[in-house]
Amino acid sequence: MLLLRRTVAALRGGGYDVTLLAPAASGAALLGAGAGDVPRLLDWERPDMAALAAGDASLPEALRRELASHALAVAFTRTRSLVEALRAVVPRVLERDPTPPPGTHAARWLAAVVEPLGLGADRAPPRCAPSALEAPEARAWRERLPPRFLALHPGSGSPRKNWPAERFLELGERVRPREPWLVVSGPADRDAVRPFRSRPDALVAERVPVRVLGALLADAGTFVGNDSGVSHLAAAWGAPTVALFGPTDAAVWAPDGERVRTVQSSSGAMTGITVDEVAAAMAATV
């Protein structure tokens, strides 16, 4: 979802008022007032969206009115029936296969959909900024950490993409000894985070709303994480970010941001990345 920020920023820079049609849980990461954010979200998982998902042209009237109020739809999908259902109610539809070709960065691939509108999307999107409600929640966590703290996310959506937890621990002990680290834990990260829970130098952040977490990561001195949504979140909020890649390709899936370094395992396995390599990448982000 965060790889759409370049597309959103290009559309908003071209004068478009953007609505995001996406699942509410993941779409919340883009819901904000920044130039790369969207002010409104239509929940893809609403019951009346089933007709649109099925490509049914006879949409419920309330949904039809919502969609018809837009002059343009940008559809990242391979489903022809969905595109045709949108065309039945929206004056113009641009479509794009959501899967980038090998060697092409996903954010640039997605953003190229706006070229027929005369819009360029070759700039990194601006950083996210917290709302008046998000900032105090982030501050409550921030007050428990040292200045320019180290943030770690040892998990991801797949164990194959996880750098060994003991190497995260070794990295923290080497570069930030004698001070607390922030350790991010997501819903799928129980095993990856377990070795940190008994550490007095690890503040485990879990069940933190996504944009509050982003606002917290914005104050990190360095964030280190695997190929995961949290690494994209850190980059979107402007944290110096080191993202670790093994079985996936950093050239395609690296976080989109101005302060990002990637470390790609030469073997394709996360165990192929050394602590020395990550420490060197951290030094390059400063």
Sine and cosine of phi, psi and omega as CSV:
sin_phi,cos_phi,sin_psi,cos_psi,sin_omega,cos_omega
0.00,0.00,-0.67,0.74,-0.03,-1.00
-0.93,0.37,-0.35,0.94,0.07,-1.00
-0.95,0.30,-0.09,1.00,0.10,-0.99
-1.00,0.08,-0.09,1.00,-0.10,-1.00
-0.89,0.46,-0.56,0.83,0.04,-1.00
-0.90,0.43,-0.66,0.75,0.04,-1.00
-0.90,0.44,-0.73,0.69,-0.01,-1.00
-0.88,0.47,-0.70,0.72,-0.01,-1.00
-0.89,0.46,-0.62,0.78,0.02,-1.00
-0.91,0.41,-0.69,0.73,0.02,-1.00
-0.91,0.42,-0.71,0.70,-0.01,-1.00
-0.92,0.39,-0.58,0.81,0.07,-1.00
-0.91,0.41,-0.42,0.91,0.05,-1.00
-1.00,0.02,0.12,0.99,0.08,-1.00
1.00,-0.09,0.08,1.00,0.01,-1.00
-0.99,0.13,0.62,-0.78,0.11,-0.99
-0.99,-0.13,0.94,-0.33,-0.28,-0.96
-0.99,-0.13,0.73,-0.68,0.18,-0.98
-0.92,-0.38,0.69,-0.72,0.03,-1.00
-0.99,-0.16,0.79,-0.61,0.12,-0.99
-0.97,-0.26,0.97,-0.26,-0.13,-0.99
-0.29,-0.96,0.26,-0.97,0.13,-0.99
-0.85,0.53,0.68,-0.73,-0.09,-1.00
-0.88,0.48,-0.61,0.79,-0.08,-1.00
-0.89,0.45,-0.73,0.68,-0.01,-1.00
-0.99,0.12,-0.55,0.83,0.01,-1.00
-0.91,0.42,-0.37,0.93,-0.01,-1.00
-0.85,0.52,-0.43,0.90,0.01,-1.00
-0.89,0.45,-0.43,0.90,-0.04,-1.00
-0.98,-0.21,0.02,1.00,-0.11,-0.99
-1.00,0.01,0.98,-0.17,-0.05,-1.00
-0.23,-0.97,-0.16,-0.99,-0.10,-1.00
-0.97,-0.23,-0.01,1.00,-0.04,-1.00
-0.96,0.28,0.21,-0.98,-0.04,-1.00
-0.92,0.38,-0.34,0.94,0.07,-1.00
-0.97,-0.25,0.17,0.99,-0.01,-1.00
-0.96,-0.28,0.15,-0.99,0.06,-1.00
-0.90,-0.43,0.62,-0.78,-0.01,-1.00
-0.99,0.13,-0.31,0.95,-0.07,-1.00
-0.67,-0.75,0.52,-0.86,0.02,-1.00
-0.71,-0.70,0.77,-0.64,0.17,-0.98
-0.98,-0.18,0.84,-0.54,-0.09,-1.00
-0.96,0.29,0.90,-0.44,0.01,-1.00
-0.88,0.47,-0.36,0.93,-0.06,-1.00
-0.99,-0.10,0.18,0.98,0.14,-0.99
-0.88,0.47,0.55,-0.84,-0.02,-1.00
-0.84,0.55,-0.60,0.80,-0.08,-1.00
-0.97,0.23,-0.12,0.99,0.07,-1.00
-0.97,0.24,-0.22,0.98,-0.03,-1.00
-0.86,0.52,-0.60,0.80,-0.01,-1.00
-0.92,0.40,-0.66,0.75,0.04,-1.00
-0.91,0.41,-0.69,0.73,0.01,-1.00
-0.87,0.49,-0.55,0.84,0.01,-1.00
-0.99,0.12,-0.07,1.00,-0.02,-1.00
0.97,0.25,0.44,0.90,-0.02,-1.00
-0.99,0.11,0.87,-0.49,-0.03,-1.00
-0.94,0.35,-0.39,0.92,0.00,-1.00
-1.00,0.02,0.97,0.23,-0.06,-1.00
-0.97,0.23,0.43,-0.90,0.14,-0.99
-0.82,0.58,0.58,-0.81,-0.16,-0.99
-0.87,0.49,-0.65,0.76,-0.02,-1.00
-0.89,0.45,-0.67,0.74,0.02,-1.00
-0.92,0.38,-0.64,0.77,0.03,-1.00
-0.85,0.52,-0.69,0.72,0.01,-1.00
-0.90,0.44,-0.66,0.75,0.01,-1.00
-0.88,0.48,-0.71,0.70,-0.03,-1.00
-0.94,0.34,-0.64,0.77,-0.05,-1.00
-0.92,0.39,-0.27,0.96,0.03,-1.00
-0.97,0.24,-0.07,1.00,-0.01,-1.00
-0.97,-0.23,0.63,-0.78,0.01,-1.00
-1.00,0.09,-0.32,0.95,-0.12,-0.99
-0.55,-0.84,0.64,-0.77,0.17,-0.98
-0.85,-0.53,0.72,-0.69,0.09,-1.00
-0.93,-0.37,0.91,-0.41,-0.15,-0.99
-0.92,-0.40,0.89,-0.46,0.09,-1.00
-0.99,-0.12,1.00,-0.02,-0.11,-0.99
-0.31,-0.95,0.39,-0.92,0.15,-0.99
-0.96,-0.29,0.10,1.00,-0.08,-1.00
-1.00,0.01,0.96,-0.29,-0.07,-1.00
-0.89,0.47,-0.66,0.76,-0.05,-1.00
-0.90,0.45,-0.55,0.83,0.04,-1.00
-0.92,0.38,-0.69,0.73,0.03,-1.00
-0.87,0.49,-0.69,0.73,-0.02,-1.00
-0.93,0.38,-0.58,0.82,0.06,-1.00
-0.91,0.42,-0.61,0.79,0.08,-1.00
-0.91,0.41,-0.65,0.76,-0.02,-1.00
-0.90,0.43,-0.40,0.92,0.00,-1.00
-0.95,0.30,-0.30,0.95,-0.07,-1.00
-0.79,-0.61,-0.30,0.95,-0.03,-1.00
-0.93,-0.37,0.74,-0.67,-0.10,-1.00
-0.84,0.54,-0.60,0.80,-0.03,-1.00
-0.68,-0.73,0.69,-0.72,0.01,-1.00
-0.78,-0.62,0.80,-0.60,0.17,-0.99
-0.96,-0.29,0.70,-0.71,-0.05,-1.00
-0.84,-0.55,0.44,-0.90,-0.03,-1.00
-0.47,-0.88,0.75,-0.66,0.16,-0.99
-0.89,0.47,0.80,-0.60,-0.07,-1.00
-0.96,0.30,-0.21,0.98,-0.05,-1.00
-1.00,-0.08,0.89,-0.45,-0.02,-1.00
-0.96,0.29,0.46,-0.89,0.09,-1.00
-0.95,0.32,0.34,-0.94,0.00,-1.00
-0.83,0.56,0.69,-0.72,0.06,-1.00
1.00,0.09,-0.09,1.00,0.01,-1.00
-0.96,-0.26,0.79,-0.61,-0.03,-1.00
-0.91,0.41,0.69,-0.72,-0.11,-0.99
-0.87,0.50,-0.65,0.76,-0.03,-1.00
-0.90,0.44,-0.65,0.76,0.02,-1.00
-0.94,0.33,-0.61,0.79,0.04,-1.00
-0.88,0.47,-0.72,0.69,0.00,-1.00
-0.91,0.42,-0.67,0.74,-0.08,-1.00
-0.94,0.35,-0.38,0.93,-0.01,-1.00
-0.89,0.45,-0.22,0.98,0.03,-1.00
-0.89,0.46,-0.40,0.92,-0.07,-1.00
-1.00,0.06,-0.03,1.00,-0.04,-1.00
-0.86,0.51,-0.61,0.79,0.05,-1.00
-0.88,0.47,-0.26,0.96,0.04,-1.00
-1.00,0.02,0.01,1.00,-0.04,-1.00
0.98,0.21,0.35,0.94,-0.02,-1.00
-0.97,-0.25,0.63,-0.78,0.09,-1.00
-0.98,-0.18,0.56,-0.83,-0.01,-1.00
-0.71,-0.70,0.64,0.76,-0.06,-1.00
-1.00,-0.05,0.00,1.00,0.04,-1.00
-0.99,-0.14,0.57,-0.82,0.14,-0.99
-0.89,0.46,0.62,-0.78,-0.03,-1.00
-0.93,0.37,0.44,-0.90,0.05,-1.00
-0.91,0.42,0.37,-0.93,0.00,-1.00
-0.91,0.41,0.48,-0.88,0.14,-0.99
-0.94,0.34,0.39,-0.92,0.05,-1.00
-0.69,-0.72,0.59,-0.81,-0.06,-1.00
-0.97,0.22,0.45,-0.89,0.13,-0.99
-0.99,0.16,0.10,-1.00,0.03,-1.00
-0.90,0.43,-0.39,0.92,0.04,-1.00
-1.00,0.05,-0.57,0.82,-0.06,-1.00
-0.96,0.27,-0.59,0.81,-0.10,-0.99
-0.87,0.49,-0.73,0.69,-0.01,-1.00
-0.90,0.44,-0.58,0.82,0.03,-1.00
-0.91,0.42,-0.67,0.75,0.05,-1.00
-0.91,0.42,-0.61,0.79,-0.02,-1.00
-0.89,0.45,-0.57,0.82,0.00,-1.00
-0.88,0.47,-0.60,0.80,0.10,-1.00
-0.96,0.27,-0.67,0.75,-0.09,-1.00
-0.86,0.51,-0.57,0.82,-0.05,-1.00
-0.92,0.39,-0.22,0.98,0.00,-1.00
-1.00,-0.09,0.10,1.00,-0.10,-0.99
-0.80,-0.60,0.40,-0.92,0.02,-1.00
-0.97,0.26,0.21,-0.98,0.08,-1.00
-0.87,0.50,0.61,-0.79,0.05,-1.00
0.76,0.65,0.78,0.63,-0.09,-1.00
-0.92,0.39,0.31,-0.95,0.10,-1.00
-1.00,0.01,0.79,-0.61,0.06,-1.00
-0.92,-0.40,0.71,-0.70,-0.03,-1.00
-0.79,-0.61,0.63,-0.77,0.17,-0.99
-0.77,-0.63,0.99,-0.17,-0.09,-1.00
-0.99,0.13,-0.03,1.00,-0.05,-1.00
-0.96,-0.29,-0.10,-0.99,0.06,-1.00
-0.10,-0.99,-0.15,-0.99,0.04,-1.00
-0.98,0.18,-0.10,1.00,-0.05,-1.00
-0.50,-0.86,0.73,-0.69,0.05,-1.00
-0.84,0.54,-0.47,0.88,0.01,-1.00
-0.90,0.43,-0.39,0.92,-0.03,-1.00
-0.99,-0.12,0.11,0.99,-0.08,-1.00
-0.99,-0.12,0.85,-0.53,0.19,-0.98
-0.91,0.42,0.62,-0.78,-0.06,-1.00
-0.82,0.58,0.68,-0.73,-0.05,-1.00
-0.86,0.51,-0.58,0.81,-0.02,-1.00
-0.91,0.40,-0.41,0.91,0.05,-1.00
-0.98,0.19,-0.57,0.82,0.16,-0.99
-0.86,0.51,-0.69,0.73,0.01,-1.00
-0.89,0.45,-0.70,0.72,0.01,-1.00
-0.89,0.46,-0.64,0.77,0.01,-1.00
-0.88,0.47,-0.74,0.67,0.00,-1.00
-0.87,0.50,-0.69,0.73,0.00,-1.00
-0.91,0.42,-0.52,0.86,-0.03,-1.00
-0.98,0.20,-0.74,0.67,-0.16,-0.99
-1.00,-0.06,-0.41,0.91,0.01,-1.00
-0.68,-0.73,0.88,0.47,0.03,-1.00
-0.95,0.32,0.46,-0.89,0.12,-0.99
0.89,0.46,0.45,0.89,0.13,-0.99
-0.51,-0.86,0.46,-0.89,-0.05,-1.00
-0.93,0.37,0.55,-0.83,0.14,-0.99
-0.93,-0.37,0.45,-0.89,0.18,-0.98
-1.00,-0.03,0.79,-0.61,0.04,-1.00
-0.88,-0.48,0.89,-0.45,-0.05,-1.00
-1.00,0.06,0.73,-0.69,0.03,-1.00
-0.82,-0.58,0.85,-0.52,0.07,-1.00
-0.98,-0.19,0.00,-1.00,-0.07,-1.00
-0.86,0.51,-0.48,0.88,-0.05,-1.00
-0.98,-0.19,0.24,0.97,-0.20,-0.98
-0.96,-0.30,0.28,0.96,-0.11,-0.99
-0.84,0.55,-0.76,0.65,-0.04,-1.00
-0.94,0.35,-0.64,0.77,-0.04,-1.00
-0.91,0.41,-0.54,0.84,-0.08,-1.00
-1.00,0.00,-0.30,0.96,-0.11,-0.99
-0.77,0.63,-0.69,0.72,-0.04,-1.00
-0.90,0.44,-0.30,0.95,-0.03,-1.00
-1.00,0.02,-0.31,0.95,-0.17,-0.99
-0.93,0.38,-0.45,0.89,0.00,-1.00
-1.00,-0.03,0.05,1.00,-0.05,-1.00
-1.00,0.01,0.80,-0.60,0.04,-1.00
-0.94,0.35,-0.30,0.95,-0.01,-1.00
-1.00,-0.07,0.19,0.98,-0.02,-1.00
-0.86,-0.50,0.88,-0.48,0.12,-0.99
-0.99,-0.14,0.95,-0.30,-0.07,-1.00
-1.00,0.07,0.85,-0.53,0.02,-1.00
-0.97,-0.25,0.89,-0.45,0.03,-1.00
-0.66,-0.75,0.42,-0.91,-0.05,-1.00
0.84,0.54,0.56,0.83,0.06,-1.00
-1.00,-0.05,0.79,-0.62,0.04,-1.00
-0.79,0.61,0.59,-0.81,-0.21,-0.98
-0.85,0.53,-0.68,0.74,-0.04,-1.00
-0.98,0.20,-0.43,0.90,0.14,-0.99
-0.92,0.39,-0.68,0.74,0.07,-1.00
-0.88,0.47,-0.66,0.75,0.04,-1.00
-0.87,0.50,-0.69,0.72,0.01,-1.00
-0.90,0.44,-0.58,0.82,0.06,-1.00
-0.93,0.37,-0.72,0.70,-0.01,-1.00
-0.90,0.43,-0.43,0.90,0.02,-1.00
-0.86,0.51,-0.42,0.91,-0.02,-1.00
-1.00,-0.06,0.03,1.00,-0.02,-1.00
-0.94,0.34,0.57,-0.82,0.15,-0.99
-0.94,0.34,-0.61,0.79,0.11,-0.99
-0.44,-0.90,0.62,-0.78,0.16,-0.99
-0.92,-0.39,0.70,-0.71,0.08,-1.00
-0.80,-0.60,0.81,-0.58,-0.01,-1.00
-0.41,-0.91,0.14,-0.99,0.03,-1.00
-0.99,0.12,-0.06,-1.00,0.09,-1.00
-0.95,0.30,1.00,-0.06,-0.08,-1.00
-0.45,-0.89,0.18,-0.98,0.04,-1.00
-0.88,0.47,-0.51,0.86,-0.01,-1.00
-0.92,0.38,-0.60,0.80,0.07,-1.00
-0.90,0.44,-0.65,0.76,0.07,-1.00
-0.90,0.43,-0.60,0.80,0.02,-1.00
-0.90,0.43,-0.72,0.69,0.01,-1.00
-0.86,0.51,-0.69,0.72,0.00,-1.00
-0.91,0.42,-0.65,0.76,-0.03,-1.00
-0.90,0.44,-0.49,0.87,-0.01,-1.00
-1.00,-0.08,0.10,1.00,0.14,-0.99
1.00,0.02,0.18,0.98,0.03,-1.00
-0.95,0.32,0.62,-0.78,0.19,-0.98
-0.87,0.50,0.90,-0.45,-0.24,-0.97
-0.86,-0.50,0.76,-0.65,0.15,-0.99
-0.90,-0.44,0.91,-0.42,-0.05,-1.00
-0.94,-0.34,0.73,-0.68,-0.13,-0.99
-0.96,-0.26,0.76,-0.65,-0.09,-1.00
-0.78,-0.62,0.69,-0.72,0.09,-1.00
-0.83,-0.55,-0.99,0.12,-0.04,-1.00
-0.97,0.24,-0.23,0.97,0.04,-1.00
-0.96,-0.28,0.31,-0.95,-0.16,-0.99
-0.99,-0.15,0.90,-0.44,0.00,-1.00
-0.90,0.44,-0.47,0.88,0.01,-1.00
-0.89,0.46,-0.43,0.90,-0.01,-1.00
-0.99,-0.17,-0.67,0.74,-0.23,-0.97
-0.92,-0.40,0.22,0.98,0.04,-1.00
-0.88,0.48,0.55,-0.83,0.10,-0.99
-0.84,0.54,0.54,-0.84,-0.04,-1.00
-0.99,-0.12,0.96,-0.28,-0.02,-1.00
-0.16,-0.99,0.21,-0.98,-0.08,-1.00
-0.99,0.11,-0.26,0.97,-0.11,-0.99
-0.83,-0.57,0.75,0.66,-0.10,-0.99
-0.91,-0.42,0.73,-0.69,0.19,-0.98
-0.83,-0.56,0.57,-0.82,0.04,-1.00
-0.86,-0.51,0.48,-0.88,0.12,-0.99
-0.83,-0.56,0.89,-0.46,-0.04,-1.00
-0.96,-0.27,0.81,-0.58,0.05,-1.00
-0.92,0.40,0.76,-0.65,0.02,-1.00
-0.95,0.32,-0.35,0.94,-0.03,-1.00
-1.00,-0.08,-0.21,0.98,-0.09,-1.00
1.00,0.05,-0.14,0.99,0.04,-1.00
-0.96,-0.30,0.58,-0.82,-0.04,-1.00
-0.90,0.43,-0.44,0.90,0.05,-1.00
-0.93,0.38,-0.21,0.98,0.04,-1.00
-0.98,0.22,-0.12,0.99,0.02,-1.00
-1.00,-0.10,0.79,-0.62,-0.02,-1.00
-1.00,-0.10,0.35,-0.94,0.07,-1.00
-0.89,0.45,-0.60,0.80,0.03,-1.00
-0.86,0.51,-0.67,0.74,0.01,-1.00
-0.89,0.46,-0.66,0.75,-0.03,-1.00
-0.94,0.33,-0.65,0.76,0.04,-1.00
-0.88,0.48,-0.62,0.79,0.03,-1.00
-0.92,0.39,-0.64,0.76,0.05,-1.00
-0.91,0.42,-0.61,0.79,0.06,-1.00
-0.87,0.49,-0.69,0.73,-0.01,-1.00
-0.89,0.46,-0.53,0.85,-0.03,-1.00
-0.97,0.24,-0.28,0.96,0.00,-1.00
-1.00,0.09,-0.25,0.97,-0.07,-1.00
-0.97,0.24,0.00,0.00,0.00,0.00
